[in-house]
Structure formats: C-alpha cells, structure tokens
Amino acid sequence: MAMAGLYRRALPSPPAIEFASPEGKQLFTEALGEGTMEGFFKLISYYQTQSEPAYCGLATLAVILNALAIDPGRTWKGPWRWFDDTMLDCCEPLSKIKAEGITFGKVACLAYCNGAKVEAFRTNESSIDDFRRHVISCASSEDCHVISSYHRGVFKQTGSGHFSPIGGYHARKDLVLILDVARFKYPPHWVPLALLWEAMDTIDKATGHPRGHEGWSKVAKYLTEDVPHRLKMNDVKDVENLLSLVFKSAPVDLKEFIKWVAEVRRQDVAGVSSSEEEKEEVLKQIKETEIFEHINRWLGSEISVCQGYKQTLPEIAANVCCQGAQLLAGQLSSLDETCCKETNVVLVQAGGVSPMTLVSGKITTNGVEQGIDMLVPSSQTEPRNILCDFDRSNCKGMHPSTADVLTVILLALPQHTWSGIKEEKLLTQLNRCVSIENIPSLLQQEVLHLRRQLHFLMIDLHEPSASG
C-alpha cells in the first residue's frame, strides 16, 4: 500500500551531477588527484542531515564546527560535548528559525560566537574569481571550509534559499561539490562553480531586498548607519541629549536585541563565555567606565518618566468613571463604597469637532447601580519608546543589566559614529568616554566581540541568504 508524503526528489541533471553516479565518482577521483578534495574527508566524517526543514544553516554550521574539532564547551546528550543543529540558538531563537529560517549574517555570527575564525564575503563586493580562489584554498586544506548560501531555483531544484558546505573542487571542469544537508531531498552533487556563483547572487523578489535584510540587521543598520546620520542632522549639546537621540528613537527591535545580548552572555559557549568570576569582573569593569555613569543616570530618569504610561486604558477609564460618580453624588473626596465595572473606551468625532474619548461604565455607589457616560478631550501623548518596556527593578536583577548592555553597545560602535557631533567639547568628552584603548582587557574583549557581531549582522543588508 502506497504511503502518503514525499520521499526524496529526482536530482535535476544537468546541471547537477550526482556524487554517487559513475560520472560523479570519476570527478571525485580526478579532483582527489589534483589535491582539491583535502577538506572533504573531515566534512564527510561529520556530515549530517538537517533535523528541521528550515535548519539548513544550522546543520551546515554544525558539520563545519565538528569538522574543525571545536569543543562546544557544553554537553549535547549524556556526558558528550558535540555540535548539533538544535544547539545553535545563541543568535536567534530556534522557534523563530524553525518558522522563518536564518540569514547569512546570523550564520556567520553563529560561527564566530562558537569559536570559528570567520571571513564572510558578499557577492556584490567581490567577484567570481575571488570566490574561486577561496574555494580552491579551502578545498586544498583540512582546516578551512566554505559555506555557500544560494537559491536552489538556479539549479532547477525545488525550494528557494538554502545553505550547504562545499566539499571539494574539480579544477579542469570548474565544478564544486555541494554536500547538501537536506539529504532527505537531494544527495550530494557536483555543479558548475559559475552557476553556484549565480545562485548565490540572488535577490528576494518578494521584498526587493537581499535575503535576510530584517531581524538584528535592522538594529545593526540603525546603530552603525542611522545614528551617525542623526548626529550630523541634530545639534546635540550634552551626553544625556545624545543618549536620548540614540536610544529613544531606536527601532523597537533594539529591546529584543538588548535582551538577546544579555541572554547570550549568560550562556556557556566555547570561545565566548568565561567563568562566573570573569563575568562578574567584566560587569564590574563596565560599571567603572565613565559612559556607564551617564547611561545609568539617564536610564533612571527615562524609566521613571515611563512609569506614567503604564496605566492601561481600562484603568484610566475606571478612574474617570469614579470621578464622574463622585461629581454626580456631589462629593469631591473618594467614595469608599464606589465600584466601577464594565468600563469601555471609545474614540468619537462629530463633524467639525475635535476628537473626543467617550468613557462609559456602570457605577455602584452604596448599593445603587447606574450607568455613566463621560466625554473627555483626546490628548496627544508621547509614544512609548523601547525603554518604557524595561522595569527598573528587573533591570537591577538582570545579568547583565540594561545599563550594562547599552554601555557595551556604545563602546562597540566604530569611532566614526561620533564624527557628526558639532559641539567640539562634547565630541572630545564622548571620544574619551567610549574609547576602548585604556579599558581592561576582559571588557575590551567583550566590546570587540559585539563589534564583530554587528559587522556580521550588517552582511544581511547586502548579501543573499537562505532560509532552509
């Protein structure tokens, strides 16, 4: 009896040549003799199938990290330390990757966070000859591997964006071996390098942008491109004014970015994390910086202002109804036995009249229930900014706190960020505050780590990437 569902796909050939076919075996033998299959043996030793349809980037990276013999510094199952695609969640929640895939920049960021030395190349900032040189170099070495992010459609395959490792190179025919991590769909196969380059150099037609332009890359763009522009366009007078300019108008994703940075620093990831004593020392060093003092003071005042926005509309409406009940009863003091319920808030507008808010509710006063409607002028209030979502008490218990993370973010921004400041005295003061030359080495490593992450996230703004 036939089973419902899909079992593999027929590999479109041409352009691909199946690795296990007679022609594929011959290509392997020839490439092996040419010395451009050296990286293959490490990769094939740790080759795995992605565990979720959208985990191609994570599975590819797990293969690479294991092939490089990098110790993850944490257990996989039982006592064993091992990279698996389900462990690579420090740059993006797995639930989000499962639903949406992962971008090229975040895969590069993940590789770096987990101890690999990473070089990322954009197709629009390099050439096919550069790409070929990198492929040949890594194919001729056991300690260097290439991850390719490409669109399957160029190879006449089903699906769209995809990640896989490059397992080798055939020089005379200019072919690359793709070790497809979606082994349930297509087997490993040889393809022309020029066609792979074309598949890498693609744009997401649904958005008109290179794939992966959303997410943390939006935050990275704001911090590294928009902030310098804002500083040039505004007359900033002091550090507190500058902090308001940078953070109060930031994208709402910055809130999640801050939480993500904080979470990542709690995890034990090889090559990034450190002992609890070192973590505490880093936090201590952050609090000793001059810029932290400014941020902590400014953040405290901003969050206290935000407390005024924490009442919900039903609570406000109930208060208004209670005031109405007091007025109807001829009393100005509070009524101990007044109960407001079934409160409703509706925005109304009559022709030619300014907008009004209609507050309706049922009031029970001394056992007597009556309905009440009140018209109150609609007021324009300053929209809540991302800082309003941080409770001050929670911030104090955070490890690290919001102030800690904002400090590291400012220290991680490149020096040219502040070049647009017109006030010479402020520019001198800020350059002194955010200079990393004289900060302790532990904190300096933390800052450089985040600076590197921002660099990889910016790749998503320009480079085609894949989702699975």
C-alpha positions as CSV (number, residue, x, y, z in Angstrom):
1,M,0.0,0.0,0.0
2,A,1.4,3.4,-1.0
3,M,2.3,5.7,1.8
4,A,1.3,9.4,1.7
5,G,4.1,12.0,1.7
6,L,7.3,12.7,-0.1
7,Y,10.3,10.5,-0.4
8,R,13.3,12.3,-2.0
9,R,13.4,14.3,-5.2
10,A,14.9,13.4,-8.6
11,L,18.1,15.5,-8.9
12,P,17.8,17.7,-12.0
13,S,20.8,16.7,-14.1
14,P,22.0,18.7,-15.8
15,P,23.1,21.0,-14.3
16,A,23.9,18.8,-11.3
17,I,25.9,15.6,-11.3
18,E,25.1,13.2,-8.5
19,F,28.1,12.4,-6.4
20,A,27.5,8.7,-6.2
21,S,26.9,8.3,-10.0
22,P,29.7,6.8,-12.2
23,E,30.5,10.3,-13.5
24,G,30.4,11.8,-10.0
25,K,32.8,9.1,-8.8
26,Q,35.2,9.8,-11.7
27,L,35.1,13.6,-10.9
28,F,35.9,12.7,-7.3
29,T,38.9,10.6,-8.3
30,E,40.3,13.2,-10.6
31,A,39.8,16.0,-8.0
32,L,41.5,13.9,-5.4
33,G,44.5,13.5,-7.6
34,E,44.6,17.3,-8.2
35,G,44.7,17.9,-4.4
36,T,41.4,19.8,-4.2
37,M,39.5,17.3,-2.0
38,E,41.5,17.6,1.2
39,G,38.7,19.2,3.1
40,F,36.2,16.6,2.0
41,F,37.3,13.8,4.4
42,K,36.8,15.9,7.6
43,L,33.5,17.2,6.3
44,I,32.2,13.7,5.3
45,S,33.2,12.4,8.7
46,Y,30.8,14.8,10.4
47,Y,28.2,15.2,7.6
48,Q,24.6,15.3,8.9
49,T,21.1,15.8,7.8
50,Q,19.3,18.9,9.0
51,S,16.7,18.0,11.6
52,E,14.1,20.5,10.5
53,P,13.2,21.8,7.0
54,A,14.4,25.3,7.9
55,Y,17.6,24.2,9.8
56,C,19.9,24.0,6.7
57,G,22.1,26.9,8.0
58,L,22.3,25.4,11.5
59,A,23.1,21.8,10.2
60,T,25.7,23.2,7.8
61,L,27.4,25.1,10.6
62,A,27.2,22.0,12.9
63,V,29.1,20.0,10.3
64,I,31.7,22.7,9.9
65,L,32.3,23.2,13.6
66,N,32.6,19.5,14.3
67,A,35.0,19.1,11.3
68,L,37.1,21.9,12.8
69,A,37.3,19.9,16.0
70,I,35.9,22.9,18.0
71,D,34.8,21.9,21.5
72,P,31.4,23.4,22.2
73,G,32.1,23.6,25.9
74,R,28.6,22.2,26.7
75,T,27.0,18.8,26.6
76,W,24.9,17.5,23.7
77,K,23.5,14.4,25.3
78,G,24.6,12.5,28.3
79,P,28.3,13.4,29.0
80,W,29.1,14.1,25.4
81,R,30.1,17.5,24.1
82,W,29.1,17.8,20.4
83,F,27.6,20.3,18.0
84,D,24.1,19.6,16.8
85,D,21.8,21.9,14.9
86,T,19.4,22.1,17.8
87,M,22.2,23.7,20.0
88,L,22.9,26.7,17.8
89,D,20.4,29.2,19.2
90,C,22.6,32.0,20.6
91,C,21.9,34.4,17.7
92,E,18.3,33.6,17.1
93,P,15.6,31.5,19.0
94,L,15.2,28.1,17.5
95,S,11.4,28.6,17.3
96,K,11.9,31.6,15.0
97,I,14.5,29.8,12.8
98,K,12.1,26.8,12.6
99,A,9.4,29.1,11.2
100,E,11.5,31.6,9.1
101,G,14.9,30.1,8.6
102,I,18.1,32.0,9.3
103,T,20.0,34.7,7.4
104,F,23.5,34.7,6.1
105,G,24.8,37.2,8.6
106,K,23.4,35.3,11.5
107,V,25.1,32.1,10.4
108,A,28.4,34.0,10.2
109,C,27.7,35.4,13.6
110,L,26.9,31.9,15.0
111,A,30.1,30.5,13.6
112,Y,32.1,33.3,15.2
113,C,30.3,33.0,18.5
114,N,31.1,29.3,18.7
115,G,34.8,29.7,18.2
116,A,35.4,29.6,14.5
117,K,37.5,32.1,12.6
118,V,35.2,33.6,10.1
119,E,35.5,35.5,6.8
120,A,32.2,36.5,5.1
121,F,32.1,37.6,1.5
122,R,29.3,39.4,-0.3
123,T,28.7,38.7,-4.0
124,N,28.2,42.4,-4.7
125,E,31.5,43.3,-3.1
126,S,33.7,40.6,-4.5
127,S,34.0,38.6,-7.8
128,I,33.6,35.1,-9.1
129,D,37.4,34.9,-9.3
130,D,37.7,35.8,-5.6
131,F,35.2,33.1,-4.8
132,R,37.0,30.5,-6.9
133,R,40.3,31.3,-5.1
134,H,38.6,30.8,-1.7
135,V,37.1,27.5,-2.8
136,I,40.4,26.2,-4.1
137,S,42.2,27.3,-1.0
138,C,39.8,25.6,1.4
139,A,39.4,22.5,-0.8
140,S,43.1,22.1,-0.6
141,S,43.2,22.3,3.2
142,E,41.8,20.3,6.1
143,D,41.3,23.3,8.3
144,C,39.3,25.6,6.1
145,H,35.8,25.1,4.8
146,V,33.3,27.1,2.7
147,I,29.6,27.5,3.5
148,S,27.5,28.6,0.5
149,S,24.2,30.4,0.7
150,Y,22.3,30.1,-2.6
151,H,19.0,29.8,-4.3
152,R,18.0,26.3,-5.5
153,G,16.0,27.6,-8.4
154,V,19.1,28.3,-10.4
155,F,19.9,24.5,-10.4
156,K,16.3,23.7,-11.4
157,Q,15.7,22.3,-7.9
158,T,12.6,22.8,-5.8
159,G,12.8,25.2,-2.9
160,S,14.4,28.6,-2.6
161,G,17.2,29.8,-0.3
162,H,19.5,27.1,1.1
163,F,22.8,26.6,2.9
164,S,25.2,23.7,2.4
165,P,29.0,23.1,2.8
166,I,31.2,22.9,-0.3
167,G,33.0,19.6,-0.1
168,G,35.6,19.9,-2.9
169,Y,36.6,21.3,-6.3
170,H,37.3,19.9,-9.7
171,A,39.7,22.3,-11.4
172,R,39.7,21.2,-15.0
173,K,35.9,21.3,-15.2
174,D,35.4,24.1,-12.7
175,L,32.9,22.2,-10.6
176,V,32.2,22.3,-6.9
177,L,30.8,19.5,-4.8
178,I,27.8,20.6,-2.7
179,L,27.3,18.4,0.4
180,D,23.5,19.1,0.6
181,V,22.4,18.9,4.2
182,A,18.8,18.3,3.1
183,R,19.8,14.6,2.3
184,F,16.1,13.6,2.5
185,K,15.6,15.7,-0.6
186,Y,18.7,15.7,-2.7
187,P,22.0,13.8,-2.5
188,P,25.5,15.4,-2.7
189,H,26.1,16.7,-6.2
190,W,28.6,18.5,-8.4
191,V,27.6,21.8,-10.0
192,P,29.4,24.4,-12.2
193,L,31.1,27.0,-10.0
194,A,29.9,29.8,-12.2
195,L,26.3,28.6,-11.8
196,L,26.7,28.4,-8.0
197,W,28.0,32.0,-8.1
198,E,24.8,32.9,-10.0
199,A,22.7,31.1,-7.4
200,M,24.5,33.0,-4.6
201,D,24.0,36.4,-6.3
202,T,20.2,36.5,-6.0
203,I,17.6,38.9,-4.6
204,D,14.4,38.1,-2.7
205,K,11.7,39.2,-5.3
206,A,9.0,39.3,-2.6
207,T,10.7,42.2,-0.8
208,G,13.1,43.7,-3.4
209,H,15.9,43.4,-0.9
210,P,18.7,40.9,-0.5
211,R,17.5,37.9,1.6
212,G,17.9,38.4,5.3
213,H,17.5,42.1,5.4
214,E,15.2,42.0,8.5
215,G,15.9,41.0,12.1
216,W,19.0,42.1,14.0
217,S,20.4,43.5,10.8
218,K,17.8,46.3,11.1
219,V,19.2,47.1,14.5
220,A,22.8,46.9,13.2
221,K,21.9,49.3,10.4
222,Y,20.4,51.7,12.8
223,L,23.4,51.7,15.2
224,T,26.1,51.8,12.5
225,E,24.5,53.9,9.8
226,D,21.4,55.8,11.0
227,V,22.9,57.0,14.3
228,P,25.9,58.8,12.6
229,H,23.4,60.4,10.2
230,R,21.1,61.6,13.1
231,L,24.1,63.1,14.9
232,K,25.0,65.1,11.8
233,M,21.4,66.4,11.4
234,N,20.8,67.4,15.0
235,D,22.5,69.9,17.3
236,V,23.4,67.7,20.3
237,K,24.5,69.7,23.3
238,D,25.4,67.1,26.0
239,V,25.8,63.4,26.6
240,E,22.3,62.9,28.0
241,N,20.9,64.6,24.9
242,L,22.9,62.3,22.8
243,L,21.7,59.2,24.6
244,S,18.1,60.3,24.1
245,L,18.8,60.8,20.4
246,V,20.4,57.4,20.0
247,F,18.0,55.2,22.1
248,K,14.6,56.9,22.3
249,S,14.1,56.8,18.5
250,A,15.7,53.4,18.0
251,P,13.7,50.6,16.3
252,V,11.6,48.5,18.7
253,D,13.8,45.5,17.8
254,L,16.6,47.1,19.9
255,K,14.7,46.0,23.0
256,E,14.9,42.4,21.9
257,F,18.4,42.9,20.8
258,I,19.4,44.1,24.3
259,K,17.7,41.0,25.8
260,W,19.4,38.8,23.3
261,V,22.8,40.2,24.1
262,A,22.1,39.7,27.8
263,E,21.0,36.1,27.3
264,V,24.0,35.2,25.2
265,R,26.3,36.5,27.9
266,R,24.7,34.1,30.4
267,Q,25.3,31.0,28.2
268,D,28.4,28.8,28.3
269,V,29.6,29.0,24.7
270,A,33.1,28.0,23.8
271,G,35.4,30.8,22.9
272,V,33.0,33.5,24.1
273,S,31.8,32.8,27.6
274,S,34.1,32.7,30.6
275,S,34.0,31.6,34.2
276,E,31.5,33.2,36.6
277,E,34.3,35.1,38.3
278,E,35.3,36.6,34.9
279,K,31.7,37.5,34.1
280,E,31.4,39.3,37.4
281,E,34.7,41.1,36.7
282,V,33.5,42.2,33.3
283,L,30.3,43.7,34.8
284,K,32.4,45.4,37.5
285,Q,34.6,46.9,34.8
286,I,31.6,48.1,32.9
287,K,30.3,50.0,35.9
288,E,33.6,51.7,36.3
289,T,33.5,53.3,32.9
290,E,32.6,56.9,32.5
291,I,29.9,56.3,29.9
292,F,28.2,53.8,32.2
293,E,27.7,56.6,34.8
294,H,26.0,58.8,32.1
295,I,23.8,55.9,30.9
296,N,22.8,54.7,34.3
297,R,21.7,58.3,35.3
298,W,19.9,58.9,32.1
299,L,18.2,55.5,32.0
300,G,16.9,56.0,35.6
301,S,15.3,59.3,34.6
302,E,13.8,57.9,31.4
303,I,12.3,54.8,33.1
304,S,10.8,57.0,35.8
305,V,9.1,59.1,33.2
306,C,7.9,55.9,31.5
307,Q,6.1,54.9,34.7
308,G,3.4,57.5,33.8
309,Y,2.4,55.5,30.7
310,K,2.0,52.2,32.5
311,Q,-1.7,52.6,33.3
312,T,-3.9,50.7,30.8
313,L,-7.0,52.3,29.2
314,P,-9.5,50.3,31.2
315,E,-7.8,51.5,34.4
316,I,-7.8,55.1,33.2
317,A,-11.5,54.8,32.2
318,A,-12.4,53.3,35.6
319,N,-10.7,56.2,37.3
320,V,-12.6,58.7,35.1
321,C,-15.9,56.8,35.9
322,C,-15.2,57.0,39.6
323,Q,-14.6,60.7,39.3
324,G,-17.9,61.0,37.4
325,A,-19.7,59.1,40.2
326,Q,-18.2,61.5,42.8
327,L,-19.4,64.5,40.9
328,L,-22.9,63.1,40.5
329,A,-23.0,62.4,44.2
330,G,-21.8,66.0,44.9
331,Q,-18.7,64.7,46.5
332,L,-15.1,65.6,45.8
333,S,-13.5,63.1,48.1
334,S,-13.1,59.4,47.3
335,L,-16.1,57.2,47.9
336,D,-15.3,54.1,49.9
337,E,-18.3,52.2,48.6
338,T,-18.0,53.1,44.9
339,C,-17.4,50.3,42.5
340,C,-16.7,50.8,38.8
341,K,-17.2,48.0,36.3
342,E,-17.9,47.2,32.7
343,T,-15.7,50.1,31.7
344,N,-15.5,50.9,28.0
345,V,-13.4,53.5,26.0
346,V,-14.5,54.7,22.5
347,L,-12.9,57.4,20.3
348,V,-15.7,59.5,18.8
349,Q,-15.6,62.5,16.5
350,A,-18.5,64.8,15.4
351,G,-18.4,66.8,12.3
352,G,-16.1,69.8,12.7
353,V,-15.4,69.0,16.3
354,S,-12.1,67.8,17.7
355,P,-11.8,64.1,18.6
356,M,-13.2,63.2,22.0
357,T,-13.0,60.0,24.0
358,L,-16.3,58.5,25.3
359,V,-15.8,56.7,28.6
360,S,-18.7,54.5,29.6
361,G,-19.3,52.3,32.6
362,K,-21.5,51.1,35.4
363,I,-21.1,52.6,38.8
364,T,-22.4,51.1,42.0
365,T,-22.5,53.6,44.8
366,N,-23.8,52.5,48.2
367,G,-25.6,49.6,46.6
368,V,-27.2,51.7,43.9
369,E,-26.1,50.9,40.3
370,Q,-26.3,53.5,37.5
371,G,-24.7,53.9,34.1
372,I,-22.5,56.9,33.3
373,D,-21.0,58.3,30.1
374,M,-18.4,61.0,30.1
375,L,-16.8,62.8,27.2
376,V,-13.1,63.8,27.7
377,P,-10.8,65.6,25.2
378,S,-8.4,63.2,23.5
379,S,-4.9,64.2,24.3
380,Q,-1.7,63.5,22.4
381,T,0.9,61.8,24.5
382,E,4.4,61.0,23.6
383,P,4.5,57.4,22.2
384,R,6.3,54.9,24.4
385,N,9.8,54.2,23.5
386,I,11.6,50.9,23.9
387,L,13.0,51.9,27.3
388,C,9.4,52.0,28.8
389,D,9.3,48.2,28.5
390,F,12.2,47.8,30.9
391,D,11.1,47.7,34.5
392,R,13.8,49.4,36.7
393,S,13.6,46.8,39.4
394,N,14.0,44.0,36.8
395,C,16.9,45.8,35.3
396,K,18.8,45.8,38.6
397,G,18.5,42.0,38.8
398,M,19.5,41.4,35.1
399,H,22.8,39.8,34.4
400,P,23.9,42.0,32.7
401,S,21.5,44.9,33.3
402,T,20.1,47.2,30.6
403,A,22.6,49.9,31.5
404,D,25.5,47.3,31.2
405,V,24.4,46.3,27.7
406,L,23.8,49.9,26.5
407,T,27.3,50.7,27.7
408,V,28.8,47.9,25.8
409,I,26.8,48.8,22.7
410,L,28.1,52.4,22.7
411,L,31.7,51.2,23.3
412,A,31.3,48.7,20.4
413,L,30.2,51.4,17.8
414,P,33.0,52.5,15.5
415,Q,34.8,55.7,16.3
416,H,33.5,57.5,13.1
417,T,29.9,57.2,14.6
418,W,30.5,60.3,16.6
419,S,32.2,62.4,13.9
420,G,29.0,64.3,13.1
421,I,28.8,65.9,16.6
422,K,29.1,69.6,16.0
423,E,29.9,70.6,19.6
424,E,33.7,70.3,19.9
425,K,33.7,70.0,23.7
426,L,31.0,67.2,23.6
427,L,32.9,65.4,20.9
428,T,36.1,65.4,22.9
429,Q,34.2,64.2,26.0
430,L,32.4,61.4,24.2
431,N,35.5,60.2,22.4
432,R,37.1,59.9,25.9
433,C,34.0,58.1,27.3
434,V,33.8,55.5,24.5
435,S,37.5,54.9,23.8
436,I,38.4,51.2,24.4
437,E,42.2,51.8,24.3
438,N,42.6,52.1,28.0
439,I,39.8,49.8,29.3
440,P,40.7,46.5,30.9
441,S,41.4,43.6,28.6
442,L,38.4,41.5,29.7
443,L,36.0,44.3,28.9
444,Q,37.8,45.1,25.7
445,Q,37.3,41.5,24.5
446,E,33.6,41.8,25.2
447,V,33.4,45.0,23.2
448,L,35.3,43.6,20.3
449,H,33.1,40.6,20.3
450,L,29.9,42.7,19.9
451,R,31.6,44.9,17.3
452,R,32.3,41.7,15.3
453,Q,28.7,40.6,15.7
454,L,27.5,43.9,14.4
455,H,29.8,43.5,11.4
456,F,28.3,40.1,10.5
457,L,24.7,41.4,11.0
458,M,25.4,44.1,8.5
459,I,26.1,41.4,5.9
460,D,22.3,40.7,5.9
461,L,21.7,44.1,4.4
462,H,23.6,43.3,1.3
463,E,24.2,39.6,0.9
464,P,21.7,36.9,-0.4
465,S,21.0,34.4,2.3
466,A,18.8,31.4,2.8
467,S,16.0,30.1,4.9
468,G,16.2,26.3,4.6
